[in-house]
């Protein structure tokens, strides 16, 4: 690790941090994560801060690698025209000297929720509104994915149709579900005008609450088909297959066959979707982050009451 190389890389990362701060539709997600999980590792941006990056020394990096980059925490994945035995041989030779030691215990994440607003002279108001989500190994994991897709997963979704097509309240609006080993986040992003934001938030909250009781079979069919199509299309990419298998090995200790995933998606019916939506709504206080000219963003206590 030559010191001059590390010095150049520090400057590159600091520039990347500055770029995020100049990109509000990226920054609002960092603030959202920090607000949902305050004062803990899951809430911190993976980029770090200018101060922390500038303070990373060569010795700190070497110590970090020695403590965390070991065989017990490593998965090697290949996809494509692979000779399995040859690959195993190469890996064994390349990593023969890598120690296998017990992983350091990780404190469980604690969702808090809350309100974070940052006034900026922007043309748009960027919002992320979310709820405590569901972990990877939770039985409702796939129901959460179907719910996010039905609610805000494309041009046919509820939010897109109601918010953009019917009311013209936002150019961009979508729902997402992020899962981790012990928790998750369910959220909606929207970019809107400062005059439209007063009407937008109640509409989003209303759609989140309503879908528990009014999801139609047509919506479910469309959401399930969209998720399955995305899964099957990803199988055409060796890099996507590598990432998928690697994640599955780290989380579940086994690769999950696509057929099994499709079965789990198809098993999500209207009662399961409704139960999952109510579980999310009742899982804790909402998280709201807003960037831009935010004077018209409604008070947090009023927003929270919409999920009561």
C-alpha positions as CSV (number, residue, x, y, z in Angstrom):
1,X,0.0,0.0,0.0
2,X,2.2,2.9,-1.2
3,X,1.5,6.0,0.7
4,X,1.4,8.2,-2.4
5,X,-1.3,5.9,-4.0
6,X,-3.4,6.1,-0.8
7,X,-3.0,9.9,-0.8
8,X,-4.4,10.1,-4.3
9,X,-7.3,7.7,-3.5
10,X,-8.2,9.8,-0.4
11,X,-8.6,12.8,-2.7
12,X,-10.8,10.8,-5.1
13,X,-13.1,9.7,-2.3
14,X,-13.4,13.2,-0.9
15,X,-14.4,14.4,-4.4
16,X,-17.0,11.6,-4.5
17,X,-18.4,12.8,-1.1
18,X,-18.6,16.4,-2.5
19,X,-20.4,15.0,-5.6
20,X,-23.1,13.4,-3.5
21,X,-23.6,16.6,-1.6
22,X,-24.2,18.3,-4.9
23,X,-26.7,15.6,-6.0
24,X,-29.8,16.0,-3.8
25,X,-31.6,12.9,-5.1
26,X,-28.6,10.9,-3.8
27,X,-28.0,12.9,-0.6
28,X,-31.6,12.5,0.5
29,X,-31.2,8.7,0.7
30,X,-28.0,9.1,2.9
31,X,-30.0,11.4,5.2
32,X,-32.9,8.9,5.2
33,X,-30.7,6.0,6.3
34,X,-29.0,8.2,9.0
35,X,-32.4,9.3,10.4
36,X,-33.9,5.8,10.4
37,X,-30.8,4.3,12.1
38,X,-29.1,7.1,14.1
39,X,-25.8,6.8,15.9
40,X,-25.0,3.3,14.5
41,X,-23.1,1.8,11.6
42,X,-26.2,1.0,9.5
43,X,-27.1,4.6,9.5
44,X,-23.7,5.9,8.4
45,X,-22.9,6.6,4.7
46,X,-20.5,4.1,3.2
47,X,-18.6,7.1,1.8
48,X,-17.7,8.4,5.2
49,X,-17.0,12.1,5.7
50,X,-14.2,14.3,4.6
51,X,-12.8,14.2,8.1
52,X,-12.9,10.4,8.5
53,X,-11.4,9.8,5.0
54,X,-8.7,12.3,5.5
55,X,-7.8,10.7,8.8
56,X,-7.4,7.1,7.4
57,X,-3.7,6.1,7.6
58,X,-1.9,3.3,5.9
59,X,-1.6,1.5,9.3
60,X,-5.4,1.8,9.9
61,X,-6.1,0.2,6.5
62,X,-3.7,-2.7,7.1
63,X,-5.1,-3.3,10.6
64,X,-8.7,-3.2,9.2
65,X,-7.8,-5.8,6.5
66,X,-6.1,-8.0,9.0
67,X,-9.1,-8.0,11.3
68,X,-11.9,-8.3,8.7
69,X,-10.5,-9.8,5.4
70,X,-10.2,-13.4,6.3
71,X,-11.3,-16.8,5.0
72,X,-14.2,-17.1,7.4
73,X,-15.9,-14.1,6.0
74,X,-15.1,-14.7,2.3
75,X,-17.2,-16.1,-0.5
76,X,-15.8,-16.7,-4.0
77,X,-18.4,-16.9,-6.8
78,X,-18.1,-17.5,-10.5
79,X,-20.7,-17.7,-13.3
80,X,-20.4,-18.5,-17.0
81,X,-18.2,-21.1,-18.7
82,X,-16.6,-22.3,-15.4
83,X,-14.5,-25.3,-14.7
84,X,-15.4,-25.8,-11.1
85,X,-12.5,-28.0,-10.1
86,X,-10.0,-25.6,-11.7
87,X,-11.6,-22.7,-10.0
88,X,-11.4,-24.4,-6.6
89,X,-7.7,-25.1,-7.2
90,X,-7.0,-21.5,-8.1
91,X,-8.8,-20.2,-5.1
92,X,-7.1,-22.7,-2.8
93,X,-3.7,-21.6,-4.1
94,X,-4.4,-17.9,-4.0
95,X,-5.8,-17.8,-0.5
96,X,-3.9,-20.6,1.2
97,X,-2.3,-18.2,3.6
98,X,-5.5,-16.4,4.6
99,X,-6.4,-17.1,8.2
100,X,-9.9,-18.2,9.3
101,X,-10.9,-16.5,12.6
102,X,-14.2,-16.0,14.3
103,X,-16.1,-12.9,13.1
104,X,-16.4,-10.0,15.5
105,X,-19.9,-9.8,17.0
106,X,-22.1,-7.2,15.3
107,X,-24.6,-5.2,17.3
108,X,-28.2,-5.5,16.0
109,X,-29.5,-2.5,14.2
110,X,-32.1,-0.4,16.1
111,X,-34.7,1.4,13.9
112,X,-35.7,4.8,15.4
113,X,-37.4,6.8,12.6
114,X,-37.8,10.5,12.8
115,X,-37.7,13.7,10.8
116,X,-34.8,15.4,8.9
117,X,-35.2,18.5,6.8
118,X,-32.5,20.5,5.1
119,X,-33.3,23.8,3.4
120,X,-31.5,24.2,0.1
121,X,-32.0,26.6,-2.9
122,X,-33.2,23.9,-5.2
123,X,-35.9,23.9,-7.9
124,X,-37.4,20.6,-6.5
125,X,-38.1,19.2,-3.1
126,X,-36.7,15.8,-2.7
127,X,-38.5,13.5,-0.3
128,X,-38.0,10.1,1.1
129,X,-40.8,8.7,3.4
130,X,-40.3,5.3,4.9
131,X,-41.2,2.7,7.5
132,X,-39.3,0.0,9.4
133,X,-38.9,-2.9,6.9
134,X,-38.3,-6.6,6.9
135,X,-35.0,-8.6,7.1
136,X,-33.8,-11.0,4.4
137,X,-34.7,-14.2,6.2
138,X,-38.1,-13.0,7.3
139,X,-41.1,-15.0,6.0
140,X,-42.6,-11.8,4.7
141,X,-39.6,-10.8,2.7
142,X,-41.1,-11.6,-0.7
143,X,-44.4,-10.1,0.3
144,X,-42.6,-6.8,1.0
145,X,-41.0,-7.0,-2.5
146,X,-44.4,-7.5,-4.1
147,X,-45.9,-4.7,-2.0
148,X,-43.2,-2.2,-3.1
149,X,-43.6,-3.2,-6.7
150,X,-47.4,-2.9,-6.7
151,X,-47.2,0.4,-4.8
152,X,-44.5,2.2,-6.7
153,X,-42.6,-0.2,-9.0
154,X,-43.1,1.4,-12.4
155,X,-45.5,3.3,-14.7
156,X,-48.5,1.0,-13.9
157,X,-48.0,1.2,-10.1
158,X,-50.4,3.0,-7.8
159,X,-48.2,5.8,-6.9
160,X,-47.1,6.6,-10.4
161,X,-50.7,6.6,-11.6
162,X,-52.2,8.6,-8.7
163,X,-49.3,11.0,-8.1
164,X,-48.0,11.7,-11.6
165,X,-50.6,10.7,-14.2
166,X,-53.8,11.7,-12.3
167,X,-52.6,14.6,-10.2
168,X,-49.3,15.8,-11.8
169,X,-47.7,16.2,-8.3
170,X,-44.3,14.8,-9.1
171,X,-42.1,13.9,-12.1
172,X,-40.4,11.0,-10.2
173,X,-42.0,8.8,-7.6
174,X,-41.2,5.2,-6.7
175,X,-41.3,2.7,-3.8
176,X,-38.4,0.5,-2.6
177,X,-37.7,-2.2,-0.1
178,X,-34.2,-2.6,1.4
179,X,-33.4,-5.6,3.5
180,X,-30.5,-6.4,5.8
181,X,-29.7,-9.4,8.0
182,X,-31.7,-8.3,10.9
183,X,-33.9,-5.4,9.8
184,X,-35.0,-3.5,6.7
185,X,-36.5,-0.3,5.3
186,X,-39.6,0.3,3.2
187,X,-39.8,3.7,1.5
188,X,-41.1,6.0,-1.1
189,X,-39.0,8.6,-3.0
190,X,-40.6,11.6,-4.8
191,X,-39.2,14.7,-6.4
192,X,-41.7,17.5,-6.6
193,X,-42.2,21.3,-6.7
194,X,-42.3,23.3,-3.6
195,X,-45.9,24.3,-4.2
196,X,-47.0,20.7,-4.8
197,X,-45.4,19.1,-1.7
198,X,-48.2,20.2,0.6
199,X,-50.7,18.0,-1.4
200,X,-48.2,15.2,-2.3
201,X,-47.4,13.9,1.2
202,X,-51.0,13.2,2.2
203,X,-51.6,11.4,-1.2
204,X,-48.5,9.2,-0.6
205,X,-49.6,8.3,2.9
206,X,-53.1,7.6,1.8
207,X,-52.0,5.2,-0.9
208,X,-49.7,3.3,1.5
209,X,-52.5,2.9,4.0
210,X,-55.2,2.0,1.4
211,X,-53.3,-0.7,-0.4
212,X,-53.7,-3.0,2.6
213,X,-57.4,-3.3,2.0
214,X,-57.8,-2.5,-1.7
215,X,-55.1,-4.4,-3.6
216,X,-56.7,-6.1,-6.6
217,X,-55.7,-9.4,-8.1
218,X,-54.8,-7.6,-11.3
219,X,-52.3,-5.4,-9.3
220,X,-50.9,-8.5,-7.7
221,X,-50.5,-10.4,-11.0
222,X,-48.7,-7.4,-12.5
223,X,-46.4,-7.0,-9.5
224,X,-45.5,-10.7,-9.3
225,X,-44.9,-10.9,-13.1
226,X,-42.7,-7.8,-12.9
227,X,-40.5,-9.3,-10.1
228,X,-40.3,-12.7,-11.9
229,X,-39.3,-11.0,-15.2
230,X,-36.6,-9.0,-13.5
231,X,-35.2,-12.2,-11.8
232,X,-35.2,-14.2,-15.0
233,X,-33.7,-11.4,-17.1
234,X,-30.9,-11.0,-14.5
235,X,-29.9,-14.7,-15.2
236,X,-28.7,-13.6,-18.6
237,X,-25.9,-11.5,-17.0
238,X,-23.0,-13.5,-15.5
239,X,-22.0,-10.5,-13.3
240,X,-25.6,-10.3,-12.0
241,X,-25.7,-14.0,-11.2
242,X,-22.4,-13.7,-9.4
243,X,-23.7,-10.9,-7.2
244,X,-27.0,-12.7,-6.5
245,X,-25.3,-16.0,-5.5
246,X,-22.7,-14.2,-3.4
247,X,-25.4,-12.3,-1.5
248,X,-27.3,-15.6,-1.0
249,X,-24.3,-17.4,0.3
250,X,-23.5,-14.6,2.8
251,X,-27.1,-14.4,4.0
252,X,-28.5,-17.9,3.7
253,X,-25.3,-20.0,3.4
254,X,-26.7,-21.5,0.2
255,X,-27.5,-20.5,-3.4
256,X,-31.3,-20.3,-3.8
257,X,-32.6,-21.7,-7.1
258,X,-34.6,-19.3,-9.3
259,X,-37.5,-21.7,-9.2
260,X,-37.7,-21.5,-5.4
261,X,-37.7,-17.7,-5.6
262,X,-40.5,-17.8,-8.2
263,X,-42.6,-20.1,-6.0
264,X,-42.2,-17.7,-3.0
265,X,-43.2,-14.7,-5.2
266,X,-46.2,-16.6,-6.5
267,X,-47.3,-17.5,-3.0
268,X,-47.9,-13.8,-2.1
269,X,-51.7,-13.4,-2.3
270,X,-54.0,-10.5,-1.2
271,X,-54.3,-11.5,2.5
272,X,-50.5,-11.9,2.8
273,X,-50.0,-8.6,1.1
274,X,-52.5,-6.9,3.4
275,X,-50.9,-8.4,6.5
276,X,-47.5,-7.3,5.4
277,X,-48.7,-3.7,4.7
278,X,-50.3,-3.5,8.1
279,X,-47.2,-4.9,9.7
280,X,-45.0,-2.2,8.1
281,X,-47.5,0.6,9.0
282,X,-47.6,-0.5,12.6
283,X,-43.9,-1.3,12.9
284,X,-42.8,2.0,14.4
285,X,-42.7,5.8,13.7
286,X,-42.2,6.8,10.1
287,X,-38.9,8.3,8.8
288,X,-39.1,11.5,6.7
289,X,-36.2,13.3,5.0
290,X,-36.7,16.4,2.8
291,X,-34.2,18.5,0.8
292,X,-35.0,21.8,-1.0
293,X,-37.4,24.6,-0.3
294,X,-39.2,22.7,2.4
295,X,-41.5,25.4,4.0
296,X,-44.6,23.6,2.7
297,X,-43.6,20.1,4.0
298,X,-46.2,19.3,6.7
299,X,-45.2,18.9,10.3
300,X,-43.9,15.5,11.3
301,X,-46.5,14.9,14.0
302,X,-49.3,15.4,11.4
303,X,-47.6,13.0,9.0
304,X,-47.1,10.4,11.8
305,X,-50.8,10.6,12.5
306,X,-51.7,9.5,9.0
307,X,-50.2,6.0,9.9
308,X,-51.9,5.8,13.3
